[in-house]
Amino acid sequence: MESFYRSCSPCDSLMANLQHIADRIFRHLDAGHLSAGYANCMGALIDAYSDDPDFHEWADSVNGSAVEKLIACMVRKGKWNDSAWLREYVQEALKESAA
């Protein structure tokens, strides 16, 4: 799984970032190296980017590694369908970046 994170390079915009990360995730899923939770996270993040202005703002202000960290946290905690958890994560990240 470590090679998955090294293979994701930062992109210019979040949507490009998500597309790049999604491409890598689905390749690793097809190879059996990642759990299906990663695919669920991608769907949730794409929906959140469209529907949640706070997530959209946060996502546009961070690099790819922050998005990858979010995905890993979502999978580890099983929170890919929990919009309240995602809002809390983003609010905490915004507070940390403001400090």
C-alpha positions as CSV (number, residue, x, y, z in Angstrom):
1,M,0.0,0.0,0.0
2,E,2.9,2.3,0.6
3,S,3.7,2.3,-3.2
4,F,0.1,3.5,-3.8
5,Y,0.8,6.7,-1.8
6,R,4.1,7.2,-3.5
7,S,2.5,6.8,-7.0
8,C,0.0,9.7,-6.4
9,S,1.6,13.0,-7.4
10,P,0.0,16.4,-6.6
11,C,-2.2,17.8,-9.4
12,D,-3.2,21.4,-10.1
13,S,-6.9,21.2,-9.0
14,L,-8.8,19.0,-6.7
15,M,-10.9,17.4,-9.4
16,A,-7.7,16.6,-11.3
17,N,-6.3,15.3,-8.0
18,L,-9.4,13.2,-7.3
19,Q,-9.3,11.8,-10.8
20,H,-5.6,11.0,-10.5
21,I,-6.1,9.4,-7.1
22,A,-9.2,7.5,-8.3
23,D,-7.2,6.1,-11.3
24,R,-4.5,4.8,-8.9
25,I,-7.1,3.4,-6.4
26,F,-9.0,1.5,-9.0
27,R,-5.8,0.0,-10.5
28,H,-4.8,-1.2,-7.0
29,L,-8.3,-2.4,-6.3
30,D,-8.3,-4.4,-9.5
31,A,-5.0,-5.9,-8.5
32,G,-6.4,-6.8,-5.1
33,H,-4.1,-4.5,-3.1
34,L,-6.7,-2.2,-1.6
35,S,-10.1,-2.7,0.1
36,A,-13.4,-1.7,-1.5
37,G,-13.6,1.1,1.1
38,Y,-11.2,3.1,-1.1
39,A,-13.7,3.1,-4.0
40,N,-16.5,4.1,-1.6
41,C,-14.4,7.0,-0.3
42,M,-13.8,8.3,-3.9
43,G,-17.6,8.4,-4.5
44,A,-18.2,10.2,-1.2
45,L,-15.5,12.8,-1.9
46,I,-16.7,13.5,-5.4
47,D,-20.2,14.0,-4.0
48,A,-19.0,16.2,-1.2
49,Y,-17.0,18.3,-3.5
50,S,-20.2,19.1,-5.4
51,D,-22.5,19.4,-2.5
52,D,-20.6,20.7,0.5
53,P,-19.1,24.3,0.2
54,D,-16.8,23.8,3.2
55,F,-15.4,20.6,1.8
56,H,-15.0,22.3,-1.6
57,E,-13.1,25.2,-0.1
58,W,-10.9,23.0,2.0
59,A,-10.2,20.6,-0.9
60,D,-9.2,23.5,-3.2
61,S,-6.8,24.8,-0.6
62,V,-4.8,21.6,0.1
63,N,-2.4,19.4,-1.9
64,G,-2.9,15.8,-2.9
65,S,-1.2,14.4,0.2
66,A,-3.9,16.0,2.4
67,V,-6.6,14.3,0.3
68,E,-4.8,11.0,0.4
69,K,-4.6,11.3,4.2
70,L,-8.3,12.0,4.3
71,I,-9.0,8.9,2.2
72,A,-6.8,6.7,4.4
73,C,-8.6,8.0,7.6
74,M,-12.0,7.5,6.0
75,V,-11.2,3.9,5.2
76,R,-9.4,3.1,8.5
77,K,-12.4,4.4,10.4
78,G,-15.1,3.1,8.0
79,K,-16.5,6.6,7.5
80,W,-17.0,6.7,3.7
81,N,-20.8,7.2,4.1
82,D,-20.7,9.5,7.0
83,S,-21.1,13.1,5.9
84,A,-21.1,14.4,9.5
85,W,-17.7,12.8,10.1
86,L,-16.4,14.4,6.9
87,R,-17.7,17.8,7.9
88,E,-16.0,17.5,11.3
89,Y,-12.7,16.3,9.7
90,V,-12.8,19.4,7.4
91,Q,-13.7,21.8,10.1
92,E,-10.8,20.5,12.3
93,A,-8.4,20.7,9.3
94,L,-9.5,24.3,8.6
95,K,-8.9,25.2,12.3
96,E,-5.4,23.6,12.2
97,S,-4.5,25.5,9.0
98,A,-5.7,28.8,10.4
99,A,-3.6,28.3,13.6
